[in-house]
């Protein structure tokens, strides 16, 4: 080991290509092992670390939310004879100066997989939703949103706050937008300039009734007026948001004909898991973001007869309206199971899902509107009644939008 380290040190001083290649290969192997152990899913945990060389010195750079990962990486590198200065930013970053909390201040804020407008869309968050800010890069924040999904959002979409400012915000009265689309106006007139668009599920600070209008404000300080008939007290909504079988199905049906939008979770467009997530949110439950995450939440429902080829309504007899059913590729021939689609069960063999558009289909061959992907059904989960039980489903009362 001592000889190996001496050779590495000499190579650093000489700046040889063999050093660069050898250390790079060693680092990549150890780095991948650490990532797979401590942060295997970038939607849940952040780990982006690189090794660079400057003036003959090895330096670890990047960021992660996992302190144990930094310790494991530096230890394993040292055991392999590589000593590097640790400049990894443990998130939330100290460079944020304590402003590690935030509130979404756009009607629908887009969260991308990287800090770029050209990056793949990951999800959306509605106005008034809380986030934890992890780090800033140029004009982008890496954030964790209310369902635990980590992605990048443009900074102007977030009102950043300290913990004290955030707590003060939570304590203020709020209103909930109960219509699909409306406008926040600068004056008590539909002819005045708009301040922002608003959509179903947006939350704003309540500044009081003004005749037929409600004066409200956004977390970033903008104020305006919305028709009082289009909002309700947040507490009233929370007290009445009940995810019954009927409510989930009826809410999902309000999206029929709406376009499939990759990463969409609002009335502006939804993907398949965005529909299930939004239908449940509007009835008081917060689900994980993606189908591959939702399929691990709630309680399992037995649909093995259908999965094994009994394509009848009787084989779906254990399902209840509101259950989530998942489609994809079965585990076979050494390949792992892969969940690629989710739908909401409506009863009687019918589903509602976002596939090109939000639509209603039958799972039963030969029936009208038969879903061609029905035979790819893999599993089902019951979400109703499982909130706040450690099953991946959280009540809106516990996500930090009010106190």
BELNOR-V463639 format. One line per field, one symbol per residue. phi: phi as a letter, one per 40 degrees, with the letter a starting at -180 (. if undefined). burial: I if it has 16 or more other C-alpha atoms within 10 Angstrom, else O. Layout:
phi: ???
burial: ???
This chain:
phi: .cccccccccccccgccccdcccccccdcccccccccbacbccbbbabbbbbbbfgbcbcbhaacbccccccccccccccgbbbccbcccccccccfgcbbabcbbdbccbbcbcacccccbabbcdgccabccabbfbbbcbbcccgcbabbccccbccaccccccccdcccbbbcbbcaabcbcbcaccccccacbbdhcbbccbhcbgcbbcbbcdchcbabbdccbbaddcccccbcbccdccccccccccdgcccbdgcaaccibccccccccccccbhbbbccbdccccbbgbcbcbcccdchccbcccbcccbdgccbbbibccafgcccbcbabbbcbhfgbbbabagbcabbbccdgccfccccdccdbaabccdgbcgbgbgbbcccbbgbab
burial: OOOOOOOIIOIIOOOOOOIOOOIOOOIOOIIOIIIOOIIOOOIOIIIOIOIOOOOOOIIIIOIIIIOOIIOIIIOIIOOOIIIIOIOIIIIIIOOIOOIIIIIIIIIIIIIIIIIIOOOOIIIIIIIIIIIIIIIIOOOIIIIIIIIIIIIIIIIOIIIIIOOOOIIOIOOOIIIIIIOIIIIIIIIIOOOOOOIIOIIIIIIIIIIOOOOOIIIIIIIIOOIIIIIIOIIIIIIOIIOOIIIOIOIIIOIIIOIOOIIIIIIIIIIIIIIIIIIIIIIIIIIIIIIIIIIIOIIOIIIOIIIOOIIOOOIOIOIIOOIIIIIIIIIIOOOOOOOOOOIOIIIIIIIIIIIIIIIOIIIIIIIIOOOOOIIOOIIIIIIIIIIIOIIOOOOIIIIIIOIOIIO
